[in-house]
Amino acid sequence: MISPERRAEFIALIVAELENAYQKHGAAEWNRHEFYGVLKEEVDELWDAIKRNDPEDELVIEAAQVAAMCIRYVETT
């Protein structure tokens, strides 16, 4: 089970990735097809990192980016 501290760190990472995405790309609404494309790209990057057997901290960053894009979609629709 994840510790409360690790969960808080992961959530903070998600928020940081979300803020970075808003700063970089703005907050324009995505339609469902655009969201799918963005989400697929992020999931593909996570999968590539898994296949390369990247260090755990890099996988966590990729997972946070996936989560951040899900939040961004919900916040901007």
Secondary structure, DSSP 4 states (H G I P E B T S, - for coil): ---HHHHHHHHHHHHHHHHHHHHHH--PPP-HHHHHHHHHHHHHHHHHHHHTT--HHHHHHHHHHHHHHHHHHHHT-
